């Protein structure tokens, strides 16, 4: 059940990336996949690699998915912005 909550919180955070310029590596689909992977991995790491069962799931369990999602999306944005800048520099040199 903990994994489901991490996926859902990652999806909720992913919906807010529409307020940022689309510089994510892989676009909106890349951000979608990365947010889910980041949320689940972050939740696993912060829970000590033992996710809570259905009876043990609480608000703290849900919150464990937030840091991983934000870090994963920030890294994806940084890589995408860097790639976009590199392509712009190459296009400027070619012209």
Order of alpha helices (4+ residues) and beta strands (2+ residues): alpha-alpha-alpha
